[in-house]
């Protein structure tokens, strides 16, 4: 039986084909114009979900790249300033090395001091540098405040905090974007560190005569300045000593603004706000350090332990001791007085590992250029001279042939004030081959017993204890003395005016050139540490920049792979798209032409 196909069915089928061909052509044109093969999620639900996820991952990666750019910018600014600081420190080091030359005169030293002073200003500009936004880069979180400000005595004091800003530059990867100034300016390892006064009327104390330096005795570990009732003099006290031994020195003729030196440690005073009559000021070694901090606890009679406060850990002890022993730890040496009582159980004291500030070192170096002189300066003991010796055995205060000689005792001894009118001047080294650099005490001796000084004895002394150094460590020299004539002893010539009495003594200080060499040697060591801390910070920043570069390359690689995957999923093959367009166009044209012919096939046309 034959199947009949109605004319209406022909029309419907051809119209449907025309619509399909038109839709295919429209799709091909849309894909070609957009370059995408997933235009709507319904085109490929699984592929569309993957595309959305990959696009979000690329957005996150873009944020990482932006964060990396910020981290690179911040650290590069810091690295540039640290590079400049390094150059400044190297130049300062060169100048200090030149200044150690004992042949330089005062004009040459002044020129060196002026340049070092200029380097100090340069360094302060570098450590207080800002970025393009005007933020101080070494102040931690306190970006609106300079990292350092100069106090009334010329010491740079840190004004920032410990804040470190970190940036997320990759998944689970943070990198610091800044360095705090105190991390590389305040932590220069030092043999002496600094001392802190209990009043702002005195400056921070720094060592200006290393040969005369001694830390205060434990357990108090504190020096004290006691101003007299008229305010024109003061006593220097070591609170850790037995009361009979506490007075180290008595100074008269003090004027506001004068420097105060305690065991080789110098403090400036405020001329406009000076200490007043009867005032007492404590002087303590630094209690807080950027490196390490410790506490000594006396846990039992004659025993102590040392605690590392940064790690909250006992690092030594229990250690047995007797008074007269020295506690040595963390770069500090604290002596004790054999005559003092044992510290009570539970007594403690804290101290920090000695450090210095880079600006302090450079400023002290500049000021040290005024230390100049090749003469041995002799000062008459017109007032009684105190001497405190904690050593065992103690040294003698006077030579055996001195009329007031008594064997040295531990603790305090006193040289009476001179009774004569003698003055020693000159101090020129005539015979360098016979000379010894050191600190000495000259005594006028009566060798024949007629009550008239006829001999001069010069003994080398310990500048810390002011006791005569025993031979062979110390040296002694003798020469004859005739009234009205100059004396030459140890190659040094002195003019003698007035009449020295038998037993009169004079303190002979080594030439200032020698002290300058010693001080500059100390400062050079500390400046080396400044280069170390600055270099370490530069290395740390360099490591950060390397991390940023590595993470950037990783993100770029990730984006390259992700974009390629995304293109495979989402983008059309342009050649395939053109082919589809042409195929759809031909198919539509064929369907249209067929429809034109079919629409004329009707029986009614033949009736």
Secondary structure, DSSP 4 states (H G I P E B T S, - for coil): -PPP--HHHHHHHHHHHHHHHHHHHHHHHHHHHH-BS--SGGG-HHHHHHHHHHHHHHHHHHHHHHHHHHHHHHHHHHHHHHHHHHHHHHHHHHHHHHHT-TT--HHHHHHHHHHHHHHHHHHHHHHT-B-TTS-BTTSTT-TTS-SEEE-TTS-EEE-S-S---EEEEETTEEEE----THHHHS-EE-SS-EEEESSTTBPPEEES-GGG--PPPTTT-EEEEEE-TTSSEEEEEETTS-GGG-EEEEEES--TT--EEETTEEE-B-SSSPPPTT-EEEEEE-S--SS-EEEEEEEETTEEEEEETTTTEEEEEEEE--TT--EEETTEEE---TTSPPPPTT-EEEEE--EE-HHHHHHHHHHGGG----S-EEEE--S-EEEEE-SSSPPBSS-TTSTT-----SEEEEEPPP-S--EEEEEEES-GGG---S-EEEEEE-SSSSSS--EEEEEEB-TTT-PBPPTTTS-EEEEE--TTS-EEETTEEEEEES-PPTT-EEEEEPPHHHHHHHHHHHHHHHHHHHHHHHHHHHHHHHHHHHHHHHHHHHHHHHHHHHHHHHHHHHBPPHHHHHHHHHHHHHHHHHHHHHHHHHTT--GGGG-
